[in-house]
Amino acid sequence: MEKAQIGRPREFDAEEALQKAMVVFWEQGYEGASLTDLTERMGISRKSMYAAFGNKEELFRKALQRYSEGTVSYAVEALQAATAREVAETFLAGSVRANTRPGCPAGCLGVQGALAVGETGRVARDILTEWRNGGQGLLRDRFERAVEEGDLPAGADPDLIARYVMTIGNGMAVQAAGGAAREDLQRVADAALRNWPPA
């Protein structure tokens, strides 16, 4: 005998709803995205949102994970590049594309999602700080390997190089959100790589 199903089955596509929530956070930031904005865009009730995704903080974490696996997956690709310079080139070119993707908000969810927040947004600010630091740490580890392999000079500072590349990428996100064109941002990325490696 089959067990009776408790409650009604979900009547929405959870992946599609999460994608829509990610865009709301990307457009409005954590604090700016109200539960009403989120649920209306997702096409679900608050009760359904809580049941499927948890509270706003948990939804934000899931949206950021989706963003990491999709929009900014170029970062993982960059880490696989053969040389340190190719790592930086791939990372910055990916940043340019992600920050200016047609049909998506300009800029970066991970940069603009919670830079300036009040008390209610502190948790999101901390989540994004950890997220950005994690990305920078992966770049640093890759550049450390480049020093060990002789691809970067023995005196090179992997932490400085990682911070440099991440700062250029984050700065381009801010520029994109302010209306900078893809071509202009690519010129910035190219200029950043003219004197490689940064001393």
N, C-alpha and C positions, 0 to 999 in steps of 0.2 A: 504494500500500500504506500503510495507516494505521500510525502509530507505536503500539507497545504502551504502555499506561498504566503508569507507574512507581508502585508503591505502591498502597495501597487508596484508593478515594475517601473523602472525609470522610463520616461517617455521622451528622453532627449539624448543626444549624442554627447557623451561626456568629453570626448576629445575636441569636438567642435566648440563646446561651451568653454573649455579651458583656453582654447585658441582665442576666443573672443575676449575672455577675461584678461589674457596677456596683453592684448591690444589696448584695452581700457587702462591698465596700469602703465603701459608704455606712453600713452597719450597724456594721461592725467597725473601720473605719479601715484605713489601709495596713498598719501593723505587725500589727494584730490579725487581719487576714485571712491565714490560713495557706494554703499551696498546697493542702493537703488540703481545707480549707473551700471554696476556690475551685473546685477540680476536682469535688468532690462535688456542689456546687450547680449547676455548669455541666453536670454529667452526662457528663464526658469524662475521659480519662486525662491524666496530666501530659504524656506524649509528645504527645498531640493538642493540648493547650494550648500547648505550646512551638511546635509546628509551625504552629498557626493564629494565635497572638497574640504569640509571643516570650516573653521572661521576664516576671517579675512586674511589673517597672517598666514595660515596654512595654504589658502588659495594663492596668495602672493608667492610663497615658496614654490608651489607647483607651477605657477606661471613662469617664474624665473628659470626653473629647470627646463621647461619647454623651450623657452627663449635660448637657453644654453645649448640645447640639443639641436635647435633649428637655426635661428638667425645668426648666432655667433659660433656655430660649429667650425667656422674657418680657423678658430684659435687652435683647435685640436689638430687640424690639418697642418697649420704652421709649425707646430712642434715636431712634426715628422720630416720637415725639410732637411736636405742633406747638409747645408751649411748654416752658420749663424746668420749670415746676411740674408739667405733665402728665408729663414725663419722670420726675420724682421720684415722683409718684403711681402711675404705671404700674409703675415699678421696685419700689416698696415693696409694692404690692398683689400683684404677681407673687411677691415674696419670701414674703409671708404664705401664699399658696396653695401654693407649692412646698415650704415648710417643714412644712406640715400636710396634705399630700396623702394622702387615704385609701388604704390598701393599700401605702404606701411608708414607709420609715423617717422618723422625725421629724428635722427639722433639715436641714442642707446638707452634702453630700459635700465641697464645696469649702472649707467652714469646718472641719468636724470630722474630715476624712479624715486629717490629719497635724499637728495642732497641737502635741501633746506626744509626741515620738518619741525613741527612742534612735538609735544610730548607723545601724542598718539602715533606719530610716525617714527619714533626712535627705533622701534624694533626693525622696521624696514630699512632704515639707514644702516643699522648694524649688520643686517643680512647682506646688504649690497656692499658694504665695506669689506666684509669677509669674502664675498664673491670676487670683488676686484682684486683683493690681496691674494686670493687663491690663484687667480690667473697670472698675476705678476710673479708669484712664487714658481709656477710652472715654467714661465719664461726664464727666470733666474736659473732654475735647475738645468734647463736646456743650454743656457749660455755657459754654465759651469762645465758641462760636458764638452762644449766647444773649446773651452780653455784647456781642459785635460787632453783633448784630441789634437791640440795645436792649430785648430781652425781659428781661434782668437788668440791674440798675443798673450804670453804668460802673465803680463802685468795688467791685463784687462780686468775690470771690475764687473762680474756678472750681475750683481745687484743693481748697480748704476745703469747698466745697459738695459736690463729688464724694466727698470723704472722709467727710463727714457722712452722706450718703445711704447709702454703702457700710457705714459703721459701724452705722447703724440696721439695715440688712438683715442684716449678719453677727450682730449682737446678737440679732435675732429668731430666727435659726437656733439659737443657743445656748439661748434661752428655749424654743423648740419642742422641742429635744432633751431639755430638762428637764421637759417635760409641759405647757407653756403651750398653751392652746386657741387656735384660729384667731381667734375673736372678740376675745380679749385682745390678740393680736398686731396685729389690724387697728386696735384702739384706740391702740396704740403708734404705728403708722404714721400714723394721723390726727393724733395729738398732735405728732408730729415735723414735720408740715406746717402747723401752726397759725400759726407765725411764719415765713412764706416771704418771701424767701430767708433762710437762716441767715446771720447777720452774723459 
